[in-house]
Amino acid sequence: MFRAMRTEHWWQLESQSQETLPPVPVPDHLAIRWFENELRAEDQEWKRYFEVFSITPFTVVYEELIAEPPRVMRNILDWLGLSEVPTPQIKPRLARQSNPASEQDLSEYLTIRDSLPAKPPGWQWSFHRRAFGWPDQPPAGVPQTTPTIPSTGDLSPL
């Protein structure tokens, strides 16, 4: 998510040349942590919504969908009660974007994740700045400060 938000590049077609892709940004572990926290909070809100309205959702695990699209599609059709519908043969058009470098970035992130500070209240992602910060100006009486970032040598400034 961090790479997509920073570059505004959300997918890559199999046929797309590597030369047309934006450069991969240096990982900003603090921003990654804040995105992770936001995604976890959103996931909790969906779970609460389903609970409140007594909905049993069908969960698709991304890694399973990527690894075996026909099996996951078959499971979805069966769950929907459409067992008579043939399993679609899916040929993905999107290229896998993770690679050994992104796996290394993940490993480094996981070693420091729990030591990273929380996002300051009111801070949001800015597509204009491609970073977290105050939406415009901090609320009256609130100092505009940058949180203290643990010194790891790997964190890029906000």
N, C-alpha and C positions, 0 to 999 in steps of 0.2 A: 504494500500500500504506500509506503514511504516513497519508493522510487516512482510510482505512478503519480502521486500527488506532486512530487518535486518536478518531474519532467512533463506532466500532463500527457503521458504516453501510457495508455491503459492496456493495449494488446499489440500483438505482432502477427501478421499473417505469415503462413508458411512460405509464401512466395515473395515476401518482402526482403529486400536486400539489407544487410547489416549496415551498409553505409548510410541508409536513410534514417537510421535510428538515432535518437538523442544520446549523448554520452551518459553513462551510468554515473549518478551522483555519488560522492563520498558519503558513506552511511553516517547519518546523524542519529546516534543511539538514543538521545533524549527525545527527539521527535518520534522515533519508532516506538518508544515506550508509551508516549502519549497517545499515539494512534492505537496501539494495542489496548490501552486502557479504555479508550472510547469504543472500540469494537466489542470488548468484553461487556461494557455497560449496555450497549445496544442489544447484545445477545441476551442479557438478563431481562431487558425490557420486553423482548419478543417472548421469552419464556413466561414472563408474568402475564402478558396479553393472552397467550394460549391457555394458561391456567385459568384466568378470570372468565374466559368465554368457553371453557371446557372443550378446547380444540386439541386434537391429537395430530400434530403435524407430521409429515413424512420428512425425515432428515436425509439430506444428500451430503455425503462427505466428499469434499472437493477432490482429495487425493484418489478416492475410489472412482469418482466420475472420470478423472483423467486417465487412470490406469485401465479401466474397463467400462467404457461408455455403454456398450450394448447390455451388459449385465445390470447396470444401474437403471437404464431405461426400462428394461424388463421389470425390475422391481417397482418402479414408479407406476407402470401400466397395471401391474397386478394389484398394487395398493389402491389404485383408482377403480378397481373392479373391471378393468379392460383386458382381461386375460385373453380374449379372442383376437385382440389386435396384434398383428405380427410385430416383432421387435424391430424397430428401425435400425438399419445399418448406417452407422454414423462415421463419417470421415472428417475428423476435426480439421478446420481451416486455420486454426490459430497455432502458432509455434510456442513451444515451451520456452518461457523466459528465464526460469531459474537455471543456474549453472553452478559449477564448483565455486566460483567467486561468491555467489550469493549464499551458498551453503556455509562458506567461511565467515561471511559477514554475520550470518545467523548465529554461528557458534560463538563469535566474539561478543555479540549482543547478549546472548544468554548468560555469559559469565559476569556481566555487569548490570543486567536488568534490574535486579532487586535493590541495587544501591542508587538508582537514579531517582531524583526528586519528582514529586507530583507536579502536574501542570498547574500553574497559578490560576486561581478562580478568574473567570472571564476571558481567559486567553482562548483564541480560536485560530484555526488554520487560515491563512490568507493565500489565495491563489495569486494575488498580485505580487506579494513578497516571497511566495513559496516557502513560508516558514510560519511557525506559531508566533502569536503575539496578541496585543490588544486589537480588537476589531478596528477601531479608529483612535480614540483617545481613552485612557483609563478613566473610570468613574471618578467624579470629584472627590478629592480627599484621599485617593488611593495612589501611592507612589508607583511610578512606572519603573519596575525593577526587573532584572533578569535573575532567575534562580541560580544559586550556586551549583555548578556542574562539577561532579567528581573529576579529578584530573586523571585521565587515562591515556592522553595523547592521541586518542582515536576520534574524539568528538569534534565535530565542526561547529563553529559558532552559529548562533541563531541569526 
